[in-house]
């Protein structure tokens, strides 16, 4: 066993072949019981041959029933294409590790002595190492006979006959020309063989190449053998020539027909496989549920060419139907009243229902659940009232639905992950805020309460001392107000609730209002305002822009030594309005310039009164300016200091005189 690892299988794998036979259900049930008894895998295989294209509706429906039964009994449904059924079964069994094949008795014995080799005998030749179990079923299939493509292709008979006769006449005309030019009979025989080959390519069945081969031998004998214009031949070697000519023409035509059918099947498989691969690519690029649903419907319509309807699962209830009309399908409105109960049943029971099934069979659509395990993300309906899906279409369709369900689950997980990350970020923000303000709130509140207590308990303070105490209380309360305002703005930005109430404003008036709030704090600094143009109009929320200017100027007052000058300049810069706040302090290092607008960044400079900053002022300035559609930056002020510059969109006003 160690030496033959390639053929070693440690668990049982049972294979039952799907067919349109009435007894196939018994074979499927037997195979399922064997799989359960051996605690192994169960696979149901359908080999689709060219004959399946002309099967009756009754046989097609029976195949669907057998396939559905296999699914209910836990089988993995597989479909392969080919004309050689035993070879396809044996190759599939060898590649997938099948250990037991379950067949019906009706295909075990030959119908007569000269009949072709049975399926069982061929399987024993191809895979002698696999056990084959025979289930009695001949009695139930006594009246059943599979439909053959060769017997039921009457639609194109006339066309095929005309093509065959035309090719035969053309070969005869060319042969007569060769005969008069002195060519040998061998050359003429090759012309007729070529004609048979062309007939096999141009027609739809092997019988036409067979008839063409016989007709070619007869015409050749009549026109080109001695005596001419009779069906007799004097040369003793002519019978052998006729036989070889017939066999060569017939075998060549047979292979041409077979290769043509295989090419058609290969093209069908390639098309459907490409759709499956494209589905993975389309769904991987989809952003959001809507794109996933649209991509799923588009791929199903490419596969089936039918109308599609998709419902989303919204908390156990179906959403409004998303209807997708295929260009290849007939234009017919979707009847919600008639179809909705079927879709709701599928949502409730997590099982396919509708057209071509026994549950809600009066529906026009066949409904499937978009599910991962027991979680349903939606319901897909496929128009199938008059044309049921074949086995291979069903297999590809289930793969597409599985890919779509996984994409919807990944999208749901991504949304939940994003929400969790946002929640964690919010919690981290709250923790940072609490940690940052724990000391900053305590210090001014202690100062305010202490000064108020002194004023209440002792009335012997002179007027100058009282004024100083009042001033300290006022300064501390204003610092607390600014702190709370910054915290409120930061919270609104984090939650996405910062709304702009923009209007047309004069930039000079906004700057002047900001200066009224800051001049009292800048007594020890030289504060000046320069308006390059008194009629600069901007589209802005004046209250928030005032806050930006106040925050920047307040930082300049805090972090520059007394006596420094601070200049606020307002003007135009191309299509934008520009405000500059320049100071003559120590300036800002290159490293700090990249971090200064970050949240909670306080820098390395110390404030004169030793109060710590929360690092929210410039972060809020950046958020407010960018919300207006502007930008903010910091540069060096020559010969020393720093320059904060931000822009706002200009507002154009038309004056009518």
C-alpha positions in Angstrom: 0.0 0.0 0.0 2.8 2.4 0.7 4.4 1.6 -2.6 1.1 2.3 -4.5 0.1 5.6 -2.9 -1.3 6.9 -6.1 -4.1 4.3 -6.0 -4.6 4.4 -2.2 -8.0 5.7 -0.9 -8.6 5.6 2.8 -12.4 6.2 2.7 -15.3 4.9 0.5 -16.5 7.1 -2.3 -19.8 5.9 -3.9 -20.7 6.9 -7.5 -24.2 6.7 -9.0 -24.8 7.7 -12.6 -27.8 10.0 -13.3 -30.0 9.2 -16.2 -33.5 9.8 -17.6 -34.5 6.1 -16.8 -37.5 5.6 -14.4 -35.4 3.1 -12.3 -32.6 5.6 -11.8 -34.3 6.8 -8.5 -33.9 3.3 -7.1 -30.2 3.3 -8.0 -29.7 6.7 -6.4 -31.4 5.6 -3.1 -29.3 2.4 -3.0 -26.1 4.4 -3.6 -27.1 6.8 -0.8 -27.7 3.9 1.6 -24.3 2.5 0.7 -22.6 5.8 1.3 -24.2 6.1 4.8 -23.4 2.5 5.6 -19.7 2.9 4.7 -19.6 6.5 6.2 -18.3 7.7 2.8 -18.8 10.3 0.2 -21.7 10.2 -2.3 -21.4 11.6 -5.9 -24.0 11.6 -8.6 -22.6 11.9 -12.1 -24.4 12.8 -15.3 -22.7 12.3 -18.7 -24.3 14.6 -21.3 -24.1 13.2 -24.8 -25.1 14.8 -28.1 -28.3 12.7 -27.9 -29.5 14.6 -24.8 -30.2 17.7 -27.0 -33.3 15.9 -28.5 -34.6 14.3 -25.3 -38.3 14.6 -24.7 -39.7 16.9 -22.0 -40.8 13.9 -20.0 -37.3 12.5 -19.9 -35.8 15.9 -19.1 -38.2 16.3 -16.2 -37.4 12.8 -14.9 -33.7 13.7 -15.0 -34.4 16.8 -13.0 -36.4 14.8 -10.4 -33.5 12.2 -10.2 -31.0 15.0 -9.8 -33.1 16.7 -7.1 -33.5 13.3 -5.3 -29.7 12.9 -5.3 -29.2 16.4 -3.8 -31.7 15.6 -1.0 -29.9 12.4 -0.2 -26.6 14.3 0.2 -24.9 13.7 -3.2 -22.5 16.0 -4.9 -23.8 16.6 -8.4 -21.3 16.6 -11.2 -21.7 16.8 -15.0 -19.3 15.9 -17.8 -19.6 16.0 -21.6 -18.8 13.3 -24.1 -20.0 10.7 -26.5 -18.1 7.8 -25.0 -20.1 7.3 -21.8 -18.0 4.5 -20.3 -14.8 6.4 -20.9 -16.1 9.6 -19.2 -17.4 7.6 -16.2 -14.1 5.8 -15.8 -11.9 8.9 -16.1 -14.1 10.8 -13.6 -13.9 7.8 -11.2 -10.1 7.6 -11.5 -9.6 11.3 -11.0 -11.9 11.7 -8.0 -11.0 8.5 -6.1 -14.3 6.6 -6.6 -14.2 3.2 -4.9 -17.7 1.8 -5.8 -19.9 2.4 -8.9 -23.6 1.6 -8.7 -25.4 0.6 -11.9 -28.7 -0.8 -13.0 -29.2 -4.3 -14.3 -30.7 -3.3 -17.6 -27.3 -2.1 -18.9 -25.3 -5.2 -17.7 -26.3 -7.7 -20.3 -26.4 -7.5 -24.1 -29.8 -7.4 -25.9 -28.6 -9.8 -28.5 -25.5 -11.9 -29.4 -24.1 -9.4 -31.9 -24.9 -6.3 -29.8 -22.2 -3.9 -28.8 -20.2 -4.3 -25.5 -22.3 -3.3 -22.5 -21.4 -0.3 -20.2 -20.5 -2.7 -17.4 -18.1 -4.7 -19.5 -16.4 -1.5 -20.7 -16.1 -0.1 -17.2 -14.5 -3.4 -16.0 -12.0 -2.9 -18.8 -11.2 0.8 -18.1 -11.2 0.6 -14.2 -10.9 -3.0 -13.1 -9.8 -1.9 -9.6 -13.2 -0.3 -8.8 -16.1 -2.3 -7.4 -19.2 -2.3 -9.5 -22.6 -3.0 -7.9 -25.5 -4.1 -10.0 -29.1 -3.1 -8.9 -32.1 -5.0 -10.4 -34.0 -2.6 -12.4 -34.9 -4.2 -15.7 -38.6 -4.7 -15.0 -39.2 -1.1 -14.2 -37.4 0.0 -17.4 -39.1 -2.5 -19.7 -41.1 0.2 -21.5 -38.4 2.9 -21.4 -36.1 3.8 -24.3 -33.8 6.7 -24.5 -34.2 9.0 -27.4 -31.5 8.9 -30.0 -30.4 12.0 -31.8 -30.1 10.2 -35.1 -33.7 9.2 -35.1 -35.3 12.6 -34.3 -33.5 15.2 -36.4 -36.1 15.7 -39.0 -36.1 19.4 -39.2 -32.9 19.7 -41.3 -33.2 16.5 -43.3 -34.0 18.2 -46.6 -31.2 20.7 -46.1 -28.7 17.9 -45.3 -29.8 15.9 -48.4 -29.3 18.9 -50.7 -25.9 19.6 -49.3 -24.9 15.9 -49.7 -26.1 15.8 -53.3 -24.5 19.0 -54.1 -21.1 17.9 -52.8 -21.4 14.5 -54.6 -22.2 16.2 -57.9 -19.3 18.6 -57.5 -16.9 15.7 -56.8 -18.3 13.9 -59.8 -17.8 16.9 -62.1 -14.3 17.4 -60.9 -13.6 13.7 -61.3 -14.8 13.8 -64.9 -12.5 16.7 -65.6 -9.6 14.7 -64.1 -10.6 11.7 -66.2 -10.5 13.6 -69.5 -7.1 15.2 -68.5 -5.7 11.7 -68.1 -5.5 11.4 -64.3 -5.4 7.9 -62.8 -8.3 6.2 -60.9 -6.3 6.7 -57.6 -6.6 10.5 -58.0 -10.3 10.2 -58.8 -10.8 8.0 -55.7 -9.2 10.8 -53.6 -11.6 13.3 -55.0 -14.6 11.2 -53.8 -13.0 10.6 -50.4 -12.6 14.4 -50.1 -16.3 14.8 -51.0 -17.3 12.4 -48.2 -15.2 14.4 -45.8 -16.8 17.6 -46.8 -20.3 16.0 -46.5 -19.5 15.0 -42.9 -18.5 18.5 -42.1 -21.5 20.2 -43.8 -24.2 17.9 -42.5 -25.4 17.2 -38.9 -25.3 13.4 -38.7 -23.1 10.4 -39.5 -25.8 8.8 -41.7 -25.2 11.3 -44.5 -21.5 10.5 -44.7 -22.4 6.8 -44.8 -24.9 7.3 -47.7 -22.4 9.6 -49.4 -19.7 6.8 -49.1 -22.0 4.2 -50.7 -23.1 6.7 -53.4 -19.5 7.6 -54.2 -18.5 3.9 -54.7 -21.5 3.4 -57.0 -20.9 6.5 -59.1 -17.2 5.7 -59.4 -18.0 2.2 -60.5 -20.6 3.4 -63.0 -18.5 6.3 -64.6 -14.9 5.3 -64.3 -14.4 1.5 -64.3 -14.3 -0.7 -67.4 -16.9 -1.2 -68.8 -18.1 2.3 -68.2 -21.7 3.2 -67.6 -22.5 -0.2 -66.0 -22.3 -1.5 -62.5 -20.0 -4.4 -63.5 -16.2 -4.4 -63.4 -13.8 -6.7 -65.3 -10.7 -6.1 -63.3 -10.4 -8.7 -60.4 -9.0 -6.0 -58.1 -11.9 -3.6 -58.3 -14.0 -5.2 -55.5 -11.1 -4.6 -53.1 -10.8 -1.1 -54.4 -14.5 -0.4 -53.8 -14.3 -1.8 -50.2 -11.2 0.2 -49.4 -12.7 3.3 -50.9 -15.9 2.8 -49.0 -14.2 2.1 -45.6 -11.8 5.0 -46.1 -14.5 7.5 -46.9 -16.8 6.2 -44.1 -14.1 6.2 -41.4 -12.9 9.7 -42.4 -16.5 11.0 -42.3 -17.2 9.4 -39.0 -14.1 11.0 -37.4 -15.0 14.4 -38.8 -18.5 14.2 -37.4 -17.2 13.1 -34.0 -14.6 15.9 -33.9 -17.2 18.4 -34.9 -19.5 17.4 -32.0 -16.6 17.4 -29.6 -15.7 20.9 -30.7 -19.2 22.1 -30.1 -19.3 20.5 -26.7 -15.9 22.0 -25.9 -17.1 25.4 -27.0 -20.1 25.1 -24.7 -18.0 24.0 -21.8 -15.5 26.8 -22.4 -18.2 29.4 -22.5 -19.8 28.3 -19.3 -16.5 27.9 -17.5 -15.5 31.4 -18.6 -18.8 32.7 -17.1 -17.9 31.0 -13.8 -14.4 32.5 -13.8 -15.8 36.0 -14.8 -18.2 35.7 -11.9 -15.4 35.5 -9.4 -13.7 38.5 -11.0 -16.8 40.6 -11.1 -17.8 39.9 -7.5 -14.3 40.5 -6.2 -14.4 44.0 -7.7 -17.9 44.8 -6.5 -18.4 47.4 -3.9 -21.5 47.0 -1.8 -24.6 44.9 -1.9 -26.1 46.6 -5.0 -23.0 45.9 -7.2 -22.9 42.3 -6.0 -26.5 41.7 -6.8 -26.2 43.4 -10.3 -23.1 41.3 -11.0 -24.8 38.1 -10.0 -27.8 38.8 -12.2 -25.6 39.8 -15.2 -23.6 36.5 -15.0 -26.8 34.4 -14.6 -28.3 36.1 -17.7 -25.1 35.4 -19.7 -25.3 31.7 -18.7 -29.0 31.1 -19.2 -30.4 34.0 -21.3 -33.5 34.3 -19.0 -35.1 36.9 -17.0 -33.9 37.1 -13.4 -35.4 38.5 -10.2 -33.5 38.9 -6.9 -34.9 39.7 -3.4 -32.7 40.8 -0.5 -33.2 39.4 3.0 -33.9 42.3 5.2 -34.3 41.0 8.8 -36.2 37.9 7.8 -38.4 39.7 5.2 -38.0 40.1 1.5 -37.1 43.4 0.0 -38.6 45.0 -3.1 -37.8 42.7 -6.1 -34.9 43.7 -8.3 -35.9 42.6 -11.8 -33.3 42.1 -14.6 -34.6 41.5 -18.1 -32.4 39.4 -20.5 -32.1 40.6 -24.1 -32.5 37.0 -25.2 -35.8 36.4 -23.2 -39.3 37.5 -24.1 -40.5 40.7 -22.6 -43.0 39.7 -19.9 -43.8 41.6 -16.7 -43.0 40.1 -13.3 -46.2 39.2 -11.5 -45.3 40.0 -7.8 -48.7 38.9 -6.5 -48.3 35.4 -8.0 -44.6 34.9 -7.4 -44.0 36.4 -4.0 -45.5 33.5 -1.9 -43.0 31.1 -3.6 -40.1 33.4 -2.8 -41.2 33.7 0.8 -41.5 30.0 1.1 -37.9 29.6 -0.1 -36.7 32.2 2.4 -38.5 30.4 5.2 -37.5 26.8 4.3 -34.1 27.4 2.8 -34.9 25.1 -0.1 -35.5 25.6 -3.9 -39.1 25.9 -5.1 -41.2 27.1 -8.0 -41.4 26.1 -11.6 -40.2 22.6 -12.5 -40.4 21.5 -8.8 -43.2 19.9 -6.8 -43.4 22.9 -4.4 -45.3 25.9 -5.8 -45.1 24.3 -9.2 -47.6 26.9 -10.6 -45.0 29.7 -10.4 -43.3 31.0 -13.5 -39.9 31.3 -11.8 -37.6 28.8 -10.1 -36.3 30.2 -6.9 -33.0 29.5 -5.1 -31.6 30.8 -1.8 -28.5 32.9 -1.7 -27.0 31.2 1.3 -23.9 30.3 3.2 -24.7 27.3 5.4 -28.0 28.2 7.1 -27.7 32.0 6.7 -29.8 33.4 3.7 -28.8 36.7 2.1 -31.4 36.7 -0.6 -33.6 34.8 -3.0 -32.9 34.5 -6.8 -35.7 33.7 -9.2 -35.0 32.4 -12.7 -37.7 32.2 -15.4 -38.2 28.5 -16.0 -42.0 27.9 -16.6 -41.6 26.3 -20.0 -37.9 25.3 -20.2 -36.3 23.6 -17.2 -32.6 23.9 -16.5 -30.4 21.1 -17.7 -27.9 19.4 -15.4 -24.9 21.3 -16.5 -26.6 24.6 -16.3 -27.8 23.8 -12.8 -24.3 23.0 -11.7 -22.8 26.2 -13.0 -25.8 28.2 -11.6 -25.3 26.8 -8.1 -21.6 27.7 -8.3 -22.5 31.3 -9.3 -25.0 31.5 -6.4 -22.4 30.1 -4.0 -19.9 32.7 -5.1 -22.5 35.5 -4.8 -23.5 34.4 -1.3 -19.8 34.3 -0.2 -19.4 37.8 -1.7 -22.5 39.1 0.3 -21.1 37.5 3.5 -17.7 39.1 2.9 -19.4 42.4 2.3 -21.4 42.0 5.6 -18.3 41.0 7.5 -16.5 44.1 6.1 -19.3 46.4 7.2 -19.3 44.9 10.6 -15.5 45.1 10.8 -15.7 48.7 9.7 -18.4 49.5 12.3 -16.3 47.7 15.0 -13.2 49.7 14.0 -15.2 52.9 14.1 -16.6 52.0 17.5 -13.1 51.1 18.8 -11.8 54.4 17.3 -14.5 56.3 19.1 -13.8 54.6 22.3 -10.1 55.4 21.9 -11.0 59.0 21.3 -13.1 59.1 24.4 -10.3 57.5 26.4 -7.8 60.0 25.0 -10.1 62.9 25.7 -10.7 61.8 29.3 -7.0 61.2 29.9 -6.1 64.6 28.3 -8.6 66.7 30.2 -8.5 65.1 33.6 -5.7 67.4 34.7 -6.6 70.4 32.6 -10.1 70.6 34.0 -9.0 70.1 37.6 -6.5 73.0 37.6 -8.7 75.9 36.4 -11.7 74.6 38.3 -9.6 74.6 41.5 -8.3 78.1 40.8 -11.9 79.4 40.1 -13.3 77.8 43.2 -10.4 79.0 45.3 -10.7 82.6 44.1 -14.5 82.5 44.6 -14.0 81.2 48.1 -11.6 83.9 49.0 -13.9 86.6 47.7 -16.8 85.1 49.7 -14.9 84.6 53.0 -12.7 87.7 53.1 -13.9 91.3 52.4 -10.6 93.0 53.3 -9.2 92.8 49.8 -8.4 96.1 48.2 -9.9 97.0 44.9 -6.8 96.2 42.9 -6.6 92.7 44.4 -10.3 92.1 43.7 -9.9 93.1 40.1 -7.0 90.7 39.7 -9.0 87.9 41.3 -11.9 88.7 38.9 -9.5 88.7 36.0 -8.1 85.3 37.0 -11.6 83.8 37.3 -12.6 85.2 33.9 -9.4 83.9 32.2 -9.8 80.5 33.7 -13.5 80.3 32.7 -12.8 81.5 29.1 -10.1 78.8 28.9 -12.6 76.2 30.0 -15.1 77.5 27.4 -12.6 77.3 24.6 -11.7 73.8 25.8 -15.3 72.6 25.8 -15.9 74.2 22.3 -12.9 72.4 20.9 -14.1 69.1 22.4 -17.6 69.6 21.0 -16.2 70.3 17.5 -13.9 67.3 17.7 -16.8 65.1 18.6 -18.9 66.4 15.7 -16.1 65.8 13.3 -15.5 62.2 14.5 -19.2 61.4 14.2 -19.6 63.1 10.9 -22.1 65.6 12.2 -20.3 68.9 11.5 -22.6 70.7 9.1 -21.7 74.0 7.4 -24.2 76.8 7.3 -22.6 78.8 4.5 -23.5 82.2 3.3 -21.9 85.1 1.4 -19.6 87.0 3.8 -17.1 89.8 3.6 -13.7 88.3 4.6 -12.7 91.6 6.3 -15.7 91.4 8.6 -14.9 87.8 9.6 -11.3 88.8 10.5 -12.4 91.8 12.4 -14.9 89.7 14.5 -12.2 87.2 15.3 -9.9 90.0 16.5 -12.5 91.2 18.9 -12.4 87.8 20.6 -8.6 87.7 20.8 -7.4 91.3 21.4 -7.9 91.0 25.2 -5.5 88.0 25.3 -2.9 89.7 23.2 -2.1 92.6 25.4 1.5 91.6 25.7 1.9 91.2 21.9 1.7 93.5 18.9 -1.4 92.5 17.0 -2.1 94.0 13.5 -4.6 93.4 10.7 -3.9 94.0 7.0 -6.8 93.8 4.5 -5.4 93.9 0.9 -8.9 94.3 -0.5 -12.0 95.4 1.5 -14.4 93.7 -0.9 -13.3 90.1 -0.8 -16.4 87.9 -0.6 -16.3 84.3 0.5 -18.8 81.4 0.7 -18.3 80.2 4.3 -19.7 79.5 7.7 -18.6 82.7 9.4 -18.8 81.3 12.9 -16.5 78.4 12.1 -14.0 80.6 10.2 -13.8 82.9 13.1 -13.0 79.9 15.3 -10.2 79.0 12.9 -8.6 82.5 13.1 -9.1 82.6 16.9 -7.4 79.2 17.4 -4.4 80.1 15.2 -3.9 83.6 16.8 -4.4 82.1 20.3 -1.6 79.6 19.6 0.6 82.4 18.3 0.0 84.3 21.6 0.7 81.3 23.7 3.8 80.0 22.0 5.6 83.3 21.2 7.5 85.4 23.8 5.9 88.7 25.0 6.6 91.6 22.7 6.3 89.4 19.6 4.3 90.8 16.7 1.4 88.9 15.1 0.0 90.1 11.7 -3.2 88.9 10.2 -3.4 89.5 6.4 -6.5 88.9 4.3 -6.7 89.0 0.5 -7.0 87.1 -2.8 -4.8 84.3 -4.2 -6.0 83.5 -7.7 -9.5 82.0 -7.5 -9.3 81.6 -3.7 -9.4 83.9 -0.7 -6.3 83.7 1.5 -5.8 84.5 5.2 -2.3 84.5 6.7 -1.3 84.7 10.4 2.4 85.5 10.8 4.3 85.8 14.0 7.9 86.6 15.0 8.4 83.9 17.5 10.9 81.0 17.5 9.2 79.3 14.5 8.3 75.6 14.0 10.8 72.8 13.1 10.5 70.8 9.9 9.6 67.7 11.9 6.8 69.4 13.8 5.4 70.8 10.5 4.4 67.3 9.4 2.6 66.6 12.7 1.2 69.9 13.8 -2.3 69.4 12.4 -2.6 65.9 13.9 -5.1 65.2 16.6 -3.8 65.4 20.2 -0.4 66.7 19.0 0.9 69.3 21.5 4.4 69.9 20.3 7.5 70.5 22.4 7.0 74.2 23.3 6.0 75.2 26.8 3.2 77.6 27.6 4.0 80.4 30.1 1.2 79.5 32.5 2.1 75.8 32.3 -1.3 74.8 31.1 -1.1 71.8 28.8 -2.9 72.0 25.4 -5.1 69.2 24.2 -3.7 69.3 20.7 -7.1 69.8 19.1 -7.0 73.5 18.0 -5.1 73.1 14.8 -6.7 69.7 14.1 -10.1 71.5 14.2 -8.8 74.3 12.0 -7.7 71.8 9.3 -11.0 70.0 9.4 -13.0 73.2 9.1 -11.0 74.6 6.3 -11.1 71.4 4.3 -14.8 71.1 4.9 -15.1 74.5 3.1 -13.1 73.2 0.1 -9.9 75.1 1.1 -6.4 74.1 2.3 -4.2 75.0 5.3 -0.4 74.9 5.7 2.4 76.3 7.8 5.6 77.9 6.5 8.6 79.8 7.9 8.3 83.6 8.4 11.5 85.4 7.4 13.6 86.4 9.2 12.0 84.4 12.1 8.7 82.9 13.2 6.0 81.0 11.5 3.2 81.7 9.0 -0.1 79.9 9.0 -2.0 80.2 5.7 -5.4 78.9 4.8 -7.7 79.5 1.8 -11.4 79.7 1.3 -13.5 79.7 -1.9 -14.4 83.1 -3.4 -18.0 84.0 -3.9 -19.0 85.9 -7.1 -21.8 88.4 -6.8 -23.5 90.0 -9.9 -24.5 93.6 -9.4 -27.5 94.9 -11.5 -27.4 98.6 -12.0 
